[in-house]
Amino acid sequence: LLQLKSARSCFADAGYIDVADTPTESAATAKPLVGGKDAYTVTPAISQHAQPLMRHHMPTDGAITFKKYMASTAGEWRLPDDWMDSPKQSMQGFEDTYRNIIDYIIRITFRIWDDRDVEYIRATYGSDSNTFDDFGLQHGDDKVVQDTYASMRAFSDIECVAQEVIWAGNDEIGFHTSHRVLIRGTNNGPSKYGPATGNKVEFIVIANCVAKNNEIFLEHVLYNAPALLEQLGFDIEEQVQNLMNDCPKGWPLPKALWDEMKNAARPAQPISVAEPVAGFDIDRMVRSAFGEMWGAKRSPERLSAYYTNDVSVEGASNRKWTGLEKHCEFFDMLTQAFPDMCVQVDEVYWANEGAETHVALRWSATATHAAAGLYGAPTHSKVRLWGLNQYDVVGERIAREWMLFNEFDLLLQLKSARSCFADAGYIDVADTPTESAATAKPLVGGKDAYTVTPAISQHAQPLMRHHMPTDGAITFKKYMASTAGEWRLPDDWMDSPKQSMQGFEDTYRNIIDYIIRITFRIWDDRDVEYIRATYGSDSNTFDDFGLQHGDDKVVQDTYASMRAFSDIECVAQEVIWAGNDEIGFHTSHRVLIRGTNNGPSKYGPATGNKVEFIVIANCVAKNNEIFLEHVLYNAPALLEQLGFDIEEQVQNLMNDCPKGWPLPKALWDEMKNAARPAQPISVAEPVAGFDIDRMVRSAFGEMWGAKRSPERLSAYYTNDVSVEGASNRKWTGLEKHCEFFDMLTQAFPDMCVQVDEVYWANEGAETHVALRWSATATHAAAGLYGAPTHSKVRLWGLNQYDVVGERIAREWMLFNEFDILLQLRTANSGLMH
């Protein structure tokens, strides 16, 4: 009964009693926040200083109100002539010039924006201030100053017209204010969204602040970005994509700071519960109205107990409507898209003014984007929302409402989800490559800088279904059939089937022959300089250490490997291929590397140890040249067998970072999106019956998904599947397979994965599949890679599958594990990439 009563006290139905959540991690102990660019730790200000308000902190006498303060202002409410006659209030710690908290808010805003005294911000925002806005957390006064200068450059005639200041608190506990402002101006200068458009803009902003000792140390502000963008004439989807390419510092918030944001100044219980009063209670009424509006039974009839029938509402993105019916319609659309919306009220305060009461309400929510509606096709991803509401309550009902929420942030979250696997993950929605290699910025690596050539975007074309070889005429096993013992080079390669190889040397009969024999010639015949005939000077190789550009680096690394392992052998295990000589051949070459370390390597002196490990190289070749390669050298497996300490090697490379590491965001996007189709083949070119593309994507998505289990995966895998992974991990069976992914996703619980490319070749009852993938994640928990760093990391991998019948019987899976170790060590060192 207690549990049911608790449920009835929440927002699931009527929603009028708000049950508090305990903050999950105090700001004082929060880990560094990894945002779009840098890291910082939120200061203890949120938890230590932003104290929750109580009933006696609410101003009830109506002596200090916004309307009274502005009474002498002619026309618009800017700055009254008689501010000096405004009632005096205890303002201990504030500059003597300010007579009360409304005077403080209005005049600092006027001084900064109208008088253009931008540097005065530093006197009113502390260096440890925390501002939560549409783009996450902005820490300190520097960012506020920079953004203000930027706004003035973009809108030289910008005006901030005050519309309301609701306040509560005092100079001991801190003043809590909710400031609604009409922003307007002409876009006559460049902004972060693009060049000047000449358009005039007008939109509201709401800023909820907590101030003490003349400083705003906590702010929740919503800038209503979609309204601005729409009036500027910019395409909102395009702007979302631009920001996805260069995420703002502070976005997205890690879970600990999300909890800090919503729980800052939140009372342990609603005031109406902790301090009940007889008769009408504004706190209880507003919470009840809010809960009813979000609840499943919302209707104009039910809400008429809380609202006037002709209520006027102004919402995010300049939405405006009048009447309860329209109000309900908007929430119908919102909750249709997010049917499991779980909302909590974080703070309520109010100020009486005669027959009116002005109320500020801050709220937060989590939901699943589970249905089509306001925000397009469902992504089935979890999203976070938060908002700032203001109400004018006349008598005992709401007559006017203003409601902003983090709509632009929400669009960013959904865009991010559409780039990833939301749950099972088998429908992969493509993103357009964010920046072509032709226009990519110079890559600053460990030593030098260079610009990637246009080869990636211009030449690596995505494959289609008809590019997949289905007749089984040219396969690796058939090519190697005459080889005695290990698969090296067959004696009868000259009898291999002939394939159109326009632009390639005449000696090569087909693409498998090309891959096997150039590898043999370079490594077994030791003809290292032949690399220059098969890798162009503009080739781009993405490997464990970033981007290697041109053939010089490939040649140097090959000579170095032969010096370190004079008996090195490359034993081919598989070549999966697709494409042709027009679009380019795409190949996935799995090789067993082995040898004796009898010479110095980049990792240290000769150890005499024998090594054996797999490498997978995915190449795109045309006109006898490999111009794009994704290769994973399985470095941890090599280091372990050499007997070197991996952590020590990571530190050594940190001290002398490889050229090409780390990849800047534009080249990371190039790497993962090169040759990626706009849609998965199974979506763009559906077929009846079994579809290998859909099956493998589904299996991959299920394996990374939160609901992975041997039972669910048995639809895609044989129960005795054999797997060989990075760092020479090997196991058999679905249970072991799931266990590894359990460990991986435990360390990176918010893993966001996308499939970048899939191709396959049929061979009788078997199909050999190559899959390339990429991911971003937060290292949020202890596990495979030690204590959590709470830093963002990038992963990418190359998988090969043998599908027998319609299920995966064998899998090989490499990913950039050594690169991950470098990224995590970077995070621990306080350096961000």
N, C-alpha and C positions, 0 to 999 in steps of 0.2 A: 504493500500500500504506500509506503514511503517512496519507493522507486517510481510508482505510477504518479504520485502526487508531484514528485520532482519533475517528471516528464510533462505533466500538465502545467508546470510552472515555467516551462521553457518556450522557445519560439516555434516549436514544431507545429503548434496549433494556434492558440490565441497569442502566446508569446509574450505575455505582459510581465512576468517575473523573470528576471535575468539572473541565471546562476553563474557565479564567477568561476573562471579558470585560474588556477595558480600559474604565475609566470614560470615557464619551463627552464629558463636560465637567466640569471640576473645579468644586467648589462655590465656589471663590474667584473663578471667572470666570463663574459662572452668572448669567443675566439675571434681572431681577425676576420673581418668581412672582406671577401674577395668580390669586387665589383667588376665593372667593365674595364677598369684600368689599374687601379691600385688597391692596396689593402690598408685597412685601419681598424682599430678596435674602438667600439663605442664606449664612451666614458661612463662612469657610474652616475652621471647626472640624472638619467632617466629614473632609475630605481631609487636613488637616494634623495633627490630633491623634489620630484614631481609627486607631491603627496595628494591623495584623494581628498575631495571636498566632502564636507558634511552639511547638514541642513542649515546650520547657523552661519555658514559661509555665503549663503545666497542673499543678495541685497533685496530687501523687501519694502523699503520705504520710498523707493522711486525718486530719491534725491539726485542720484547720478545716473542719467540715462543718455543714450545716444541722441534721441530727439531733443531733449532739453539742452544738451551741449551744443547742438547745431541750430537751435531755435532762431538765432540772429542771422543765420547765413541766408543771403539772398540767392534765390535760384537753387542750384545744385549744392549738395552738402560737401564742401571742400574744407575750409578752415574758417571758423567763426571769428568775427572781429573782436568779440568780447570774451575770448577764451580765458583771459585773465580774471574774469568775474565768475568763472566756473567754480562750483563748490570745492572746498579744500578737503582732501582726504589724507589719512596717514600714508605716506609714501616713503617710509624709512629705507635708505639705501639708494633711492632714485635721485636724479638730479633735481635740485630745488625748483627749477623752472616748471616742473610738471605738477599740476594741482590735483589731479586724480588719474585713475588708470585709463579712462577714456581719453582724457587729454594727452596722456603719454602715447597711446596707440595712434591717435589721429595725427599728432604733431610729429612724431618720429617718421611716420609714413610721408607726411607732407614735406618734411625737411629732406628726406632722402630722394623722393621722386619729383616733387615740384621744384624745390630749391637745388636739386641735382647734387646734393652733398652725399655722394655715395659712400665715401670713407667713414661717414658717421655710423654706418652699419657696425663698424668694429667696436663702437661704444655701446651698442645695444644688442649685439649677438656675441656671446663669448667664444673664445677659441675652442672651447669644448662643447659648444652647442650642438644639438642633434635635430636636424630637420628631416622629417619623413614627408616625401612628396610623391608625385606621380611616378617618379623614376627610382624610388627606393630611399636610401638614407644618404643625406648630405651632411658631412661632419665639419663643424667649425665655421668661422665667419668668412674665410677666403672664398669658398664656393658661392656664398650669398653675394659677396661683393662682385665676383666675376660675372655671375648671372645677371646682376642688376646693370652693370656696364654694358653687357651684351644686349640686354633688352633696350637700353637707351640708344645704342647704335642702330638697332633694327627699327626702332620707333622713336624718332627724335622728338615727336610731339606727344609722347605717351602721357596719359593722365590716369591717376588712380582716384576714382570718385567713391568715397566711403558711402556705404548703404546701411550698415549696421555694425555696432560693437556690443555684443552681449558679454557680460563679465560676472565673475564671482571670485571669492577668495579675499586675501588681504596681503599686506606686506610681510607678514610672518610666514604664512603657509605658501605664499606665492599667489599672484593674480593669474586667473585663468580667463582668457578672452577668446571670443569667436568673432573675427573681423570679416565682414563681407564687403567686397570691393568690386566696383565696375571698372574694368580695364578697357581703355580705348586708345586708339592711335592710328597712325598711318605707317604702313610698312615701307619706309623709304631707305632702308639699309639692309644689308645681308643679315640673316638670322641663322641659327643652327639648323634650320629646316631648308634653307636655300637662299637664292638671291632675292633682292627686293622685288615685291610684286606691285607696289603702289596701292594695294588694297587697304581700305579702312577696316578696322576690327573693333568689336565691342563684345565683351563676355565677362561673366562674373568669376571671381576667385573667392574661396573661403580659406582663411588661415586661423587655426586654433593654436594659441600660444600659451605658454606658462612663463611668467616673468618674475624676477626677484632681483633686488639690488641693481636696478637699471638694465638688467640683461635678460633677453629672451633665451632661455637655455633649452627649451623643448618646443618644437613646432610640428604640427600636423597641417599640411597645406595642400590643397588640390587646385592645380592651375588650369583645369578644364581644357587640356591641350587639344582634344578633337574639335572643340568649338573654334579655337584659334586657327587650326590648320584648315578647317572648312572655309573660314572667311578669307584666309590667305589664298585660297584656290589650289592648295596642294592636295595631291592624292594621298589619303590617309594610309592606305595599304602600302604604298611606296615608302612613306615616311616610317612606318613600322619596320619595313624591311631594312631601311637604312640604319635605323637604330639597332636592329638585330645584328647588323654587321659590325657595329662599333658600340657595344652596349654601354650605357651610361654608368659611371662610377656609382656603386651602391645598389645596382640592380643585377640580379634579383636578390631580395633579402634572404639570408639563411634563416632557418626555422627559429633559432634562438632570438634573432633580432626581430623577426615577425612577431614573436610572442612579446618581446619588449615593447614594440610599437603599439600593439593593441592593448596591452595591460598597463601601460604607463598611466599613472594617476587614476586607475580604475579602482573603485571601492570594492572591498571584500564582499559586500552585499549592496544591492540597490538602496539608496537612501530611504525609499518608501518602505523597505523591509526592515532596515536597521533602525530607522527613526520614524515609525508610523505616526500619522496624525489623524485626528477625527475629521470626517467630511472630505471635501475635494482635496486631492493630492496631485499636484502638477507632475511630479516625478512618476507616480504610478500611471497617470492618465497618458502621458507621452509614451512611456514604455509599452503600455497596452495598445495604443494606436499603432506604434511601430511594429509590434508583434503581430497584430491583426493584419496589417498591410502585407507582411511577408508570409503570413500563414496560409495554409491550404484552403481555408474556408473564407478567404477574403471576398467581400461583396460590398457594393455601395450601401446596402441595407445595414450590414453589421458595422461598417465603418462610420455610419452616420451618428453613432454614439460618440465619436471622437472628432469628427470633421464637420464643418459646415458643408452643405451640399454644393455650394458654389466656390469651394476652396480653390485658390489660385496657386499653381505650382510652377517653379522654375527649376529645371534639372540639368544634369550634365549634358554637354554638347549642345547647349542653348535650346534644349527641349522646353517647351512651355505649353501648359494646358490649363483648363478651368473645369472644375467639377469632379465629383467623386468617381463617376463612371470612367472618365479618361484616366484618372489616377490609377484605378484598378486595372485598366487595360495595359498600362505600361508594366505594372508588376506581373501581370499575366504573361506578357512576352518575356520578361526577365526570368521568371521562375520556370517558364516552359523550356528555355535553353539550359537552365541549371536547376533541375527538379529536386535535387537533394540539398538545396541551399541550407546551410547551417549558420545562423546569424547570432551574433551576440552584441549587446549594447556595452560599449566600453566606458562611456562617461556621459553624464547628463548634468547640466547646470542651467540656472535660469535667473532672470532679473525681472522683478515686478515693476509695472508702470501703470498705475491706476487700474483700469478695467482690462488692460492687456498684460500678458506675461510673455517675455521673449526667451526662448529656450534654445540651447545648443546641445546637440546630441552627436556623439561620435560612435561609430559602429564598425564591426569587422565580420567577415564571413569566409567560409570555405565552401566549395561546391565542385561538382563534376559537370563539365560541359558535355551533357549527354544527349542533347537533342538539337535539331536544326531550329534556327530562329534568328534573333537579333544579330548573332555573330557567325552566321554561316553554318556549314556542315559541322556536325559534332566532332570534337577531337577526342572525346572520352578521357580528357586529362583533368587533373585536379587544378583548380585555380583559387587564388585568394582575392578577395575584394575588401575594400574598406571605404568608408564614406563619412562626410560631414554634413549634418542637417541643421537647419535653423527653422524654428516655428514661431509664428505669431499666434498666440492663443488668446482669443477674445471670449470673455466669459469662461466657459469650460470646454470650448471646442476650437480646433485648429482652423484658422481662417486663411493663413498663408504659409507656404512651405517652400524652402530652398533646399535642394538636395544634390550634392556633388559626390561622385565616387571615382575611384581610380580607373576610369574607363580606358585611358590610353595604355596604362600598365596592363590592364586585362587583355587588350589587343596584342601586346607584346607576349604575354604568357601563351595566348592561343596560337600565335605565329610560331613560337618556340615549340609548342606541342605538335603543330602540323609538320614540323621538321623532324619529328621523332616518332617513336613507337609509344603510343599513349598507354595501352594496357597490354593486350596480346601482341599488338604491334605489327600485324601482318599486312595491313594496308599502309603503304609508305607514301605519303604525300610529298611530292617533290618541291623543293625550293629552287628558284632560278639561281645559278651561280651569282654570288653577290658582287664580284668585281672581276672583270676579265683579266687574264694574265697580262694582256697587252697594256692595260692601264694600271697594273698593280704598282704599289709604292715599292721603293727599294727595300730589300730584305736585309735587316741588320742582324747578322749572325754572330758567332763567337769571335770572328776575326775581321771579316770584310763585309762589304755590302754589294749586292748585285740585284738586278731586276730580272724576274723570271720572264722568259720570252713568251710570245703569243702562242707557242706550240700547244699548250694545254687546251685553251679555249677554241683555237682555230682548227686543230687537227684531230683531237680525240673526240670523235663523234659517238653518240650513244648508239648501242646496238638495238635491233628490232628482232622480232621473232624469226623472220626469214633469214637472219644472219647466223642462226644456230645450226650446226651440222647435225642432221638427223639420220643420214644413211649409214653411219658407222664405217665408212670406207677409210677414213684417215683418223686413226686413233693411236695413242701412245703404245698400247699393248701390241697392236698389230705391227707398228713400226719396229718395235723391239723384239718381235717374235723369234727371230733367228739368233738372238744374243745368248751366248752360253753363260750361265751364272748370273752375275749382276748386270743390270741394264746400263751399259756404257755407250758403245757405238756399234750398231749392227753391221755385220759384214755385207749384208745385201741392201744397204741403204739406197743403192742405185735402182733397185727394183720397187722402191716405195711408190705409191700412186702419185701421178703427176697432177698438180693443181695450178690454177692460174696464179702466177707470182710476178705480175707485171711490176717492173722497177727493181726487183730483187736480182741478185747474181744468178746467172743461168744454172749454176751448180746445184741450187736448192730446188728440190722437187715439190715440196709442200711446206706448210708452216711448221709442222712438227720437226721435219728434217732441218729446217733453218735453225730453230731454237736449240736442238740437240747438238748439231754440228758446230755452230758458232761457239757454244759452251765448251765442247770438246777441244776445238782448235785453240781457244784462249787458255784453258786450264790444263788440259792434258798435253797438248803440243807446245804449251808455254809461249804462244804467239800473242803476247799481251797487246802489242801495237795494233793488232787486228780489231781491237775495240773501237778504234777511230773510224773504221769502215762500217761499224754496226751501231754506234751511238753518235748522233750528230753533235756538233759543237753547241747546239741550242737545246740539247736534250735535258729533260727535267726528271730527276730521280728523287722520289720521296722515300726516306728510309727511317730507321730507328732514331737518327740524329737530325732530322729535319729535311731540308731540301739541298741536294747536291746538283749543281748546274753544270752542264757540259760534259765532254768526254774526258777532260784532263783528270778530274777527280776520280773517275772510274778507273782510269789507267793507273794512277798513283796508288789507289787502294788495292788494286790487284797485285801490283809489284810488291807492296808491303805484305800482303797475305802470303805470297810465295816466299818471301824472305823469312817470315815467321814460321811457315809450315812448308818446308821444302818438298815434302811428299804429299802435299794436299791433293785430294781427289774430290770431284763433284759427281756423285752418282745420281743420275736422274731417277725420279720415282713416279712422276706424272707430268704430263703437259695437257691441260684442258684448253681448248681453243674455240673461237668463234670469229665471225667477220669475214673479210675478204680483202683483196688487194686494192679495192676502190675506197672502201670506208676505213680500211686499216684492219690488221689482224690483232685480236685481243687474246693474249695467252696467259695462263696461270701455270708456272713452272715450279714444281716442288722438287727440291734437290737435297740429298743427304751429303753433308760436308764432313770430311774426316781427314785427319792428318796428325802429325807429331809436332809439337811446338819446340822446334830445335833452333829457333832464332828469335831475336827480340821482336816484340809486337808493340802496338801503341799502348797496350795495357801494362807492359813491363818486360823484364828479361825472360829469356827462354826458361821454361819449366821442365821440359822433357816429357810432359804429359801428352797422352793421346786424347783427341777430342772427336766427338761424333754428334751431330745435331742437324736438324732440318732447317732449311730456308725456303721461303715461298716468295717468288718474284712474279708480279703481274705486270705485263708489258703491253704496250701498243706499238706496233711496227708497221711501217709503210716505206716503200722504196728502199728496202734493205737497211733501214735505220730504225732503231728503237728510240722514239722521241719522248715517250712517257713511261715511267716505271714506278710502281709502288712495290717496295721490297722490304721484307722484315728479316733481319739477320739473326734473330734469336740470341742476342748478345748475352743475356743472363745464363743461358745454357752453356755458351762458350766459356764464360768467366768461371763458372762453377767447376767445369772440368779442368780448366787451367790451374785451379787451386787458389785463385785470387779472391780477396774479400770484396764482395760486390759493393758494399757501402763505401769502402775506401776508393773503389774505382769511380763510383758516382761522384764522390767529393773531388777526385782528381780532375774529372771532366768538368765539374762546376768551376774549378779554378782556371780551366783553359777550354772554354766552351767550343764545341765543334762549329765550324762555319755552317750556317744554315739553321742553327738552333738558337732559340725557339722560333717557330713559324709565326709571323705576324698574322692577324686575323684574316686579312684579305687572302693570303696564300694558304692558310688553313682551309678557307672556303674553296679556293681553287683545287686544293688537293682532294677534298672529299667530293666535290661536285664534278670533277673532270670525268667526262664520258657518262655522267649520270643521266638517265632518261627523265623526261619531264614527268612521266608517270611510270609506275612499274609495268612491265610488259603484260602481266596478267590483267591489269586494269585497262591499258591502252588497246590491247589486242586479245580480248578474252577468247577462250576456246571451250568447247563442251567437254565434259569429263575431267579427267585428271590433268592438272596443269603444274608442271615442275616448278615454274617460277613462283606461283602462288603457294605451293606446298613448302618450298624451302624458306620463303619469306615468313610463312606462318610458323614454321618450326623455329626459326630464328627469333621471331617475336615472342613466341611462347617461352623460349628458353630465357630470354631477358625479362619477361613479364613477372609481375608480382605473384601470379597464381601458378608459377611453374611447379610441376610435380611429375614423378615418373608416370602416373596414371594419365595425366593430360598429354604428356609428350609421347606416349606410346602410340598415338595416332600418327606420329611423324617419324619415329625412330624404332628400330628393332630393339628389343629389350637388352640384347647383348652387344649393343653398338660399341665399337672400339674407337677410342679417341686419343689423339696425340696433340698436345698443346704446347704453348710457350714454355720456355725453360725446361724442356724435356719432360714435362708432365705427361703421364700416360695412365689411362684407366679404361676399364671395360664395364659396361652396364649403365643404364639410365640413372640409377640411384647415385652413382659416383659422379655422373655428369651434372646432375642437379646440385650435388653438394658443392662442386667447384663454383657454380654460378651463385649459389647461396652465399659463399664466402666473398665472392667478388662484389655482389650487390649489397652485402652487409657493410662493406667498407665504403661503397659509393651508393647510398640508398636512393638518390634522386637521378640515377643514371638515365640519360636521354640519348637513345640510340637511333641511328638511321641507317638503312641499307643504301649504299651508294651505287653498287653495280652487281648484277647477276648475269652470268651466261653459262651455257652448258653444251655438252656434246653427248649424243646418244651412242651407245655401243651395245646393241642387242638388248638383253634384259636389264642392263645397267645404264645409268646416266651419271656422268661426271659433271659436277657443278662447281663453279667458282663464285664466291660471294665476297665482296669488299664492303666494309662498314666503317662508321665513325660514330663517336659519342662524346658528350660532355657530361661531367659529373662533379659533385662536391665530395671531397674526402672527409666524410662526416662522422665516421665511426672507426673504432679500432678493429683490426683484422689482419688481412694479408700483408698490409703495408705499414704496420705499426700504429702508433697513436695517431688520432685524427689531426690533420692540419687545418681542416675547414677551408681548404683552398679549392678553387676550380681547377679541374684537369681535363685534358683532351686525350681520348683514346681512339685508336683506329686499328683495324685488323683485316687479315686475309684468311678466309676459310675455304676449304675444299671438302666436298662431300661425294661419297659413292652412294648413289641411290639404287637400291635393288628392288625391283617391283615398284612400289610406291612409298617405300620407307628408307630412311637413312641407315646404312649398315656400318659405314666408316666415316670418320670426320677428322680433319686436321685443322687446327685453329691457332694461328699466331697473332699476337697483337704487340703494340709498341711498349712492352713492359719496361725496358730499360729507360726509355723516354719518360715513362710515368715516374720512375724512381728519380729521375733528374728533376721533373716538375715538382715532386713532393719535397725534395731537398731544397729546391729554390724557395718554396713556400716557407720552409722552416728557417731559411736564411733571411726571410723578410724581403726578398727580391721578387718582383712580380713580372710576368711576361704577358 
